[in-house]
Amino acid sequence: MNGVNLKSCCCHFSVGMFPVQKEVQVTVIGKVFKPNTWKILALNRCLEQYFGLVKWYLQFKSTSKSFLHKNGYGEAKQRFNLNTALIQTARDKAVEILKSFRKNKKRDSVLTVKRISIRFDSRCYTFSKTTNVLTPYWLTLSLDGRRRISLPVIFGEHQRKRIEEAFSQEWQFKTVEMVKKKGVWCAHFVLSKTILFSEPETVVAIDRGEVNFAVSVAVSKTNPKKPLRGQFWRGSSVKRVRGLYNHIRRKLGQKKLVSKIKDVGRKEKRRVNQQLHIIANQVIEYAKQFSKPVIVMEDLNGLRSGMHFSKKMNRRVCTTPYFKLQQYIEYKANLKGIQLKYLTKKETKNTTKECHRCGYVAPKVNGRIYKCPECGMEYDRDLNACINIAHRVMSSMRWGSREPPRTLK
C-alpha cells in the first residue's frame, strides 16, 4: 500500500504567483524476503540500540536539534553502537515525537514510546536493482561502523511500479524506515519529486457535510458566471461501515471483550480507508475532466472543537473521516499534477447562507434547498455553498467581479 506525507497550505491566490512548485512525497512499502537468521539478529540488535537512543534523547525534553547535538552527540556515540547517521536520525525522530506529543497531548498525559522504526537516510543505505529474477531489488543497510547487511525486498504490483519510476528518476529516493511488526520486517521507502503547477483555468470547489459527504462543482475562467456540472458523493458506504462497527463495539463492550474490540477497530479502519480511497479517486477523475483545474476546500482543522449539537449528532460528525478524505484527495491530486488549496473558516463564512446568484445573505437556511427571498432562486444548499466557495477564490484571482453580499436589514 502507499502512504503519503504532504504539506498543506492555505488558499491565498494572487496575480503573478504562478507557476508554483511543490515537493510531493509518497511512501512505498516493501517486505523483506526471507532474511537469514544472522541478518534478523543484526536488525533486532540495531532496533534495540536505536530504540534506546531515541528514549535517551527524549530525556533531554528539548525540541532543538542543535541543543541535542551539542549536549548529547558525543555521549551518544560512546553509549550506543550505531552508525553516525543513525545517531542523527534518532535525534530527529526524538524531536518529532516530542513535538507531536506536545501538540496533541491531553490533560495529565504522559509521553510513552512503545515501539519505533529505524530511519536510514542516504548516508547509510543503498538500494539497487539486480538481474536476479526472484528477488531483483536489494537494500543494503549500514548498521554501525563495521556491519553492513543486504536484504532482498519484494513489492506488490502497484508498489513495484512506483519503485521503477524512482529508478527511472521520476522520483527521488529519500529515506527508508525499517519497520518490524509481528516479527516481520518491512522497508518503507520515502520518495519525493517536485511538481510544477501552472495558472489554473477551472476552480473545482468541494464542500463537505453530514448529509452529503462531499459535493463538488466547477467554475471556468472563460465563463465564471455559469457553474459547470456538479456531483454528489453521499458517503453512504462509509456511514454504513461506521454505524455497523459502532453497534458491534457497543455489544462487545457490554460483554467486556476488550481484545475483540481492538480487532474490530482495525477491521473497520481498513474498510473505511478503502471506501475513502474510492471516493478520493472519483473526486480526482471529476476534476481531471476540466481544463487546468485547482481543487479548493475548506480547511477543517478545529472542526470538532466548535461543535454544539446533540450527543448523537456529535458522534456522527466526530466519526465521519472528513480530514482523512481531505488527505487522500490532496495526495492523489498532487500525484496527478492538480493543485489543491484550502480556505480558512473566515474565508468560507456564510457560504451556505449566501445566494450565489445575487449575493443576498439569508439569516437562516432550512431544509436541503436554498430559497433566496431576494431573487427567488432555488438551489441545493450544498451546491450553492460550493459555488460560493468557488466565487471566493475567483474573486482573489480576479476572474470577474460580483456585487458585495447583501444582508437582511
C-alpha positions as CSV (number, residue, x, y, z in Angstrom):
1,M,0.0,0.0,0.0
2,N,1.1,3.6,-0.5
3,G,1.3,6.2,2.3
4,V,1.6,9.9,1.9
5,N,3.3,12.8,3.6
6,L,2.2,16.1,2.1
7,K,2.3,19.6,3.3
8,S,-0.9,21.7,3.2
9,C,-1.1,25.4,2.5
10,C,-3.9,27.9,2.9
11,C,-5.6,29.4,-0.1
12,H,-4.2,32.8,-0.9
13,F,-4.2,33.4,-4.6
14,S,-2.6,36.4,-6.2
15,V,-1.9,37.5,-9.7
16,G,1.5,36.6,-11.0
17,M,2.2,33.9,-8.4
18,F,2.3,31.1,-11.0
19,P,4.0,28.8,-11.8
20,V,4.2,27.2,-8.3
21,Q,6.5,24.4,-7.2
22,K,5.7,21.9,-4.5
23,E,7.6,18.9,-3.2
24,V,5.4,15.8,-3.1
25,Q,6.3,12.7,-1.0
26,V,4.9,9.2,-1.1
27,T,5.8,6.1,0.9
28,V,6.2,2.8,-0.8
29,I,6.2,-0.3,1.3
30,G,8.1,-3.5,0.5
31,K,8.6,-6.7,2.5
32,V,12.0,-8.1,3.4
33,F,12.0,-11.5,1.7
34,K,13.2,-14.5,3.8
35,P,16.2,-12.9,5.6
36,N,18.6,-15.4,7.2
37,T,19.0,-15.8,10.9
38,W,22.1,-13.6,11.4
39,K,20.6,-10.7,9.4
40,I,17.4,-10.8,11.5
41,L,19.6,-10.9,14.6
42,A,21.6,-7.9,13.3
43,L,18.4,-5.9,12.6
44,N,16.9,-6.8,16.0
45,R,20.1,-5.6,17.8
46,C,20.1,-2.4,15.8
47,L,16.4,-1.8,16.6
48,E,17.2,-2.3,20.3
49,Q,20.1,0.2,20.2
50,Y,18.1,2.7,18.2
51,F,15.0,2.5,20.4
52,G,17.2,3.1,23.5
53,L,18.9,6.0,21.8
54,V,15.6,7.7,20.9
55,K,14.3,7.3,24.5
56,W,17.7,8.6,25.8
57,Y,17.3,11.8,23.6
58,L,13.8,12.2,24.9
59,Q,15.1,12.6,28.4
60,F,16.5,16.0,27.4
61,K,13.0,17.2,26.8
62,S,14.2,19.5,24.1
63,T,12.9,20.0,20.5
64,S,16.1,21.8,19.5
65,K,18.3,19.7,17.2
66,S,21.3,21.9,17.7
67,F,20.9,21.7,21.5
68,L,20.7,17.9,21.4
69,H,23.6,17.6,19.0
70,K,25.8,19.9,21.2
71,N,24.9,18.2,24.5
72,G,24.3,14.6,23.5
73,Y,26.0,13.6,20.3
74,G,29.4,12.8,21.8
75,E,28.0,10.8,24.7
76,A,25.5,9.0,22.3
77,K,28.5,7.8,20.2
78,Q,30.0,6.2,23.3
79,R,26.8,4.8,24.7
80,F,25.3,3.3,21.6
81,N,26.9,1.1,18.9
82,L,25.3,2.7,15.9
83,N,26.3,4.3,12.6
84,T,26.9,8.1,12.9
85,A,24.0,8.8,10.5
86,L,21.6,6.6,12.6
87,I,22.5,8.6,15.7
88,Q,21.4,11.8,13.9
89,T,18.2,10.3,12.6
90,A,17.4,9.0,16.1
91,R,17.8,12.6,17.4
92,D,15.5,13.9,14.6
93,K,12.9,11.2,15.4
94,A,13.0,12.1,19.1
95,V,12.4,15.7,18.2
96,E,9.4,14.7,16.0
97,I,7.9,12.5,18.8
98,L,8.2,15.3,21.4
99,K,6.7,17.9,19.1
100,S,3.8,15.7,18.2
101,F,3.2,14.9,21.9
102,R,3.2,18.5,23.0
103,K,0.9,19.5,20.1
104,N,-1.7,16.7,20.8
105,K,-1.3,16.0,24.5
106,K,-4.3,15.8,26.7
107,R,-4.6,16.7,30.3
108,D,-2.3,14.8,32.7
109,S,-1.0,12.6,29.8
110,V,2.5,11.1,30.0
111,L,4.8,10.5,27.0
112,T,5.3,6.8,26.4
113,V,7.0,5.2,23.3
114,K,6.1,1.6,22.9
115,R,7.8,0.9,19.5
116,I,9.7,2.7,16.8
117,S,11.1,2.3,13.3
118,I,14.7,2.7,12.3
119,R,15.3,5.6,9.9
120,F,18.1,5.3,7.3
121,D,19.0,8.3,5.2
122,S,21.1,8.4,2.0
123,R,24.3,8.2,4.1
124,C,23.6,4.8,5.5
125,Y,21.6,2.8,2.8
126,T,21.8,1.9,-0.8
127,F,19.1,0.4,-2.9
128,S,19.7,-1.3,-6.2
129,K,18.1,-3.5,-8.9
130,T,19.9,-6.7,-10.0
131,T,19.3,-9.3,-12.7
132,N,18.1,-11.8,-10.1
133,V,14.6,-12.9,-11.3
134,L,13.1,-13.9,-8.0
135,T,14.5,-11.0,-5.9
136,P,15.7,-8.2,-8.2
137,Y,15.6,-5.4,-5.5
138,W,18.3,-5.3,-2.8
139,L,18.6,-3.0,0.1
140,T,22.0,-2.6,1.8
141,L,22.0,-1.0,5.3
142,S,24.9,0.3,7.3
143,L,24.1,-0.5,11.0
144,D,27.3,0.5,12.7
145,G,30.9,1.4,11.8
146,R,31.7,-2.1,10.7
147,R,28.5,-4.0,9.9
148,R,26.5,-3.9,6.7
149,I,23.7,-6.2,5.6
150,S,22.0,-6.7,2.3
151,L,18.3,-7.6,2.2
152,P,16.1,-8.7,-0.7
153,V,12.9,-6.7,-0.8
154,I,9.7,-7.7,-2.7
155,F,6.8,-5.4,-3.7
156,G,3.2,-5.7,-4.8
157,E,2.4,-4.7,-8.4
158,H,1.4,-1.1,-7.6
159,Q,4.4,-0.5,-5.3
160,R,6.8,-2.0,-7.9
161,K,5.5,0.4,-10.5
162,R,6.4,3.4,-8.2
163,I,9.8,1.9,-7.4
164,E,10.5,1.5,-11.1
165,E,9.5,5.2,-11.6
166,A,12.1,6.1,-9.0
167,F,14.8,4.1,-10.8
168,S,13.9,6.0,-14.0
169,Q,14.4,9.2,-12.0
170,E,10.8,10.3,-12.0
171,W,11.1,10.2,-8.2
172,Q,14.0,10.6,-5.8
173,F,14.8,8.2,-3.0
174,K,14.9,10.0,0.3
175,T,14.8,7.9,3.5
176,V,14.0,4.3,4.4
177,E,12.1,3.4,7.6
178,M,12.7,-0.2,8.7
179,V,9.6,-1.4,10.5
180,K,9.2,-4.6,12.5
181,K,5.6,-5.7,13.0
182,K,4.7,-9.1,14.4
183,G,8.2,-10.4,13.7
184,V,8.1,-9.4,10.0
185,W,10.5,-6.7,8.7
186,C,9.3,-4.2,6.1
187,A,11.0,-1.3,4.3
188,H,9.1,1.9,3.9
189,F,10.7,3.9,1.1
190,V,10.0,7.7,1.1
191,L,10.1,9.0,-2.4
192,S,9.8,12.7,-3.5
193,K,9.5,14.8,-6.6
194,T,8.8,18.4,-7.4
195,I,5.5,19.2,-9.1
196,L,5.2,22.4,-11.2
197,F,1.7,23.9,-11.1
198,S,0.7,26.3,-13.9
199,E,-2.0,29.0,-13.6
200,P,-5.4,27.3,-13.3
201,E,-8.3,27.8,-15.7
202,T,-11.0,26.0,-13.7
203,V,-11.9,26.1,-10.0
204,V,-13.2,22.8,-8.6
205,A,-14.9,23.6,-5.3
206,I,-15.6,20.9,-2.8
207,D,-18.0,21.2,0.2
208,R,-18.3,18.5,2.9
209,G,-21.2,17.9,5.1
210,E,-23.1,15.3,7.2
211,V,-25.9,14.5,4.7
212,N,-23.7,14.8,1.6
213,F,-20.2,13.5,2.4
214,A,-18.8,15.6,-0.4
215,V,-20.3,17.9,-3.1
216,S,-18.3,19.4,-6.0
217,V,-18.9,21.9,-8.7
218,A,-16.6,23.5,-11.3
219,V,-16.4,27.1,-12.4
220,S,-14.4,28.0,-15.5
221,K,-12.3,31.1,-16.1
222,T,-13.8,31.6,-19.5
223,N,-17.4,31.7,-18.2
224,P,-17.2,32.4,-14.4
225,K,-20.9,33.2,-14.1
226,K,-22.1,29.7,-15.2
227,P,-21.3,26.8,-12.8
228,L,-20.4,23.6,-14.6
229,R,-21.9,20.2,-13.7
230,G,-21.9,19.3,-10.1
231,Q,-21.5,15.9,-8.5
232,F,-22.6,14.4,-5.1
233,W,-20.8,11.8,-3.0
234,R,-23.3,10.6,-0.4
235,G,-20.7,8.6,1.6
236,S,-23.4,6.0,2.5
237,S,-20.9,3.2,2.4
238,V,-18.6,4.9,4.9
239,K,-21.6,5.8,7.2
240,R,-22.9,2.2,7.0
241,V,-19.5,0.8,8.0
242,R,-19.2,3.2,10.9
243,G,-22.7,2.5,12.1
244,L,-22.2,-1.2,11.9
245,Y,-19.0,-1.3,13.8
246,N,-20.2,1.1,16.4
247,H,-23.0,-1.3,17.1
248,I,-20.6,-4.2,17.3
249,R,-18.3,-2.4,19.7
250,R,-21.2,-1.5,21.9
251,K,-22.2,-5.2,22.1
252,L,-18.6,-6.3,22.8
253,G,-18.2,-3.6,25.4
254,Q,-21.2,-5.0,27.3
255,K,-19.6,-8.4,27.3
256,K,-16.2,-6.8,28.3
257,L,-14.3,-8.3,25.4
258,V,-11.6,-5.6,25.1
259,S,-9.3,-7.6,22.8
260,K,-12.2,-8.2,20.4
261,I,-13.0,-4.5,20.3
262,K,-9.4,-3.8,19.2
263,D,-9.6,-6.4,16.4
264,V,-12.9,-4.9,15.2
265,G,-11.4,-1.4,15.2
266,R,-8.6,-2.5,12.9
267,K,-11.0,-4.2,10.5
268,E,-13.3,-1.1,10.5
269,K,-10.3,1.2,9.7
270,R,-9.3,-0.9,6.7
271,R,-12.8,-1.0,5.3
272,V,-13.3,2.8,5.8
273,N,-10.0,3.6,4.2
274,Q,-10.9,1.5,1.2
275,Q,-14.1,3.5,0.7
276,L,-12.3,6.8,1.2
277,H,-9.8,5.8,-1.5
278,I,-12.6,5.1,-3.9
279,I,-14.3,8.5,-3.2
280,A,-11.0,10.3,-3.5
281,N,-10.2,8.7,-6.8
282,Q,-13.7,9.7,-8.1
283,V,-13.1,13.3,-7.0
284,I,-9.8,13.4,-8.9
285,E,-11.4,11.9,-12.0
286,Y,-14.2,14.5,-11.8
287,A,-11.5,17.3,-11.6
288,K,-9.5,15.9,-14.5
289,Q,-12.3,16.4,-17.0
290,F,-11.8,20.2,-16.7
291,S,-9.0,22.4,-18.2
292,K,-6.1,23.0,-15.7
293,P,-8.2,22.5,-12.5
294,V,-7.4,23.7,-9.0
295,I,-9.3,21.9,-6.2
296,V,-10.4,24.2,-3.4
297,M,-11.7,23.0,0.0
298,E,-12.3,24.5,3.5
299,D,-9.6,23.7,6.0
300,L,-11.4,21.6,8.6
301,N,-8.8,21.9,11.4
302,G,-10.6,22.6,14.7
303,L,-13.9,21.4,13.3
304,R,-14.8,19.3,16.4
305,S,-13.9,22.0,18.9
306,G,-16.7,24.2,17.8
307,M,-19.5,21.5,17.8
308,H,-22.6,22.1,19.9
309,F,-25.0,19.5,18.7
310,S,-26.8,16.7,20.3
311,K,-24.8,13.7,21.6
312,K,-25.9,11.6,18.7
313,M,-25.1,14.2,16.1
314,N,-21.7,15.0,17.7
315,R,-20.8,11.3,17.5
316,R,-21.9,11.1,13.8
317,V,-19.8,14.2,12.9
318,C,-16.8,13.1,15.0
319,T,-16.7,9.6,13.4
320,T,-17.1,10.9,9.9
321,P,-13.5,10.9,8.4
322,Y,-13.5,14.3,6.8
323,F,-9.9,15.0,7.5
324,K,-8.6,11.7,6.2
325,L,-10.6,12.1,3.0
326,Q,-9.1,15.6,2.7
327,Q,-5.6,14.0,3.0
328,Y,-6.4,11.4,0.3
329,I,-7.7,13.9,-2.1
330,E,-4.7,16.1,-1.6
331,Y,-2.1,13.5,-2.2
332,K,-3.9,12.0,-5.2
333,A,-4.4,15.4,-6.7
334,N,-0.7,16.3,-6.4
335,L,0.3,13.0,-7.9
336,K,-1.9,13.9,-11.0
337,G,-0.4,17.4,-11.1
338,I,-3.5,19.1,-9.8
339,Q,-3.0,21.8,-7.3
340,L,-5.1,21.9,-4.1
341,K,-5.8,24.9,-1.9
342,Y,-7.5,25.4,1.4
343,L,-9.8,28.2,2.5
344,T,-9.9,29.3,6.2
345,K,-13.1,29.4,8.2
346,K,-13.1,33.2,7.9
347,E,-12.9,32.9,4.1
348,T,-15.8,30.4,3.9
349,K,-18.1,32.4,6.2
350,N,-21.8,32.4,5.1
351,T,-21.1,30.2,2.0
352,T,-24.3,28.2,3.0
353,K,-26.4,31.3,3.7
354,E,-25.3,33.4,0.7
355,C,-27.2,33.3,-2.6
356,H,-24.6,32.6,-5.3
357,R,-26.7,34.4,-7.9
358,C,-27.4,37.8,-6.2
359,G,-25.2,37.7,-3.2
360,Y,-28.0,38.0,-0.6
361,V,-27.2,36.5,2.8
362,A,-30.1,34.8,4.4
363,P,-30.4,34.8,8.2
364,K,-31.1,31.1,8.2
365,V,-31.3,28.2,5.8
366,N,-33.9,25.4,6.5
367,G,-34.0,22.1,4.7
368,R,-31.9,20.9,1.8
369,I,-33.0,23.5,-0.7
370,Y,-31.7,27.1,-0.5
371,K,-34.5,29.5,-1.3
372,C,-33.4,33.1,-1.9
373,P,-36.0,35.6,-0.7
374,E,-34.4,38.3,-2.7
375,C,-34.2,36.9,-6.3
376,G,-36.3,33.8,-5.9
377,M,-33.6,31.3,-6.8
378,E,-34.0,27.7,-5.5
379,Y,-30.9,25.6,-5.4
380,D,-29.5,22.6,-3.5
381,R,-27.9,24.1,-0.4
382,D,-24.6,22.2,-0.7
383,L,-24.2,23.0,-4.4
384,N,-24.9,26.7,-3.6
385,A,-22.2,26.6,-0.9
386,C,-19.8,25.0,-3.4
387,I,-20.4,27.8,-5.9
388,N,-19.8,30.4,-3.3
389,I,-16.5,28.8,-2.3
390,A,-15.5,28.9,-6.0
391,H,-16.6,32.6,-6.1
392,R,-14.4,33.4,-3.2
393,V,-11.4,32.0,-5.0
394,M,-12.4,33.6,-8.3
395,S,-12.5,37.0,-6.6
396,S,-9.0,36.6,-5.3
397,M,-7.8,35.6,-8.7
398,R,-9.7,38.5,-10.4
399,W,-11.9,36.3,-12.6
400,G,-14.7,38.9,-13.0
401,S,-16.5,40.6,-10.1
402,R,-19.8,40.4,-8.3
403,E,-21.8,42.8,-6.2
404,P,-21.0,42.6,-2.4
405,P,-23.3,40.3,-0.4
406,R,-26.4,41.9,1.0
407,T,-27.9,41.0,4.3
408,L,-31.4,41.3,5.8
409,K,-31.9,44.7,7.4
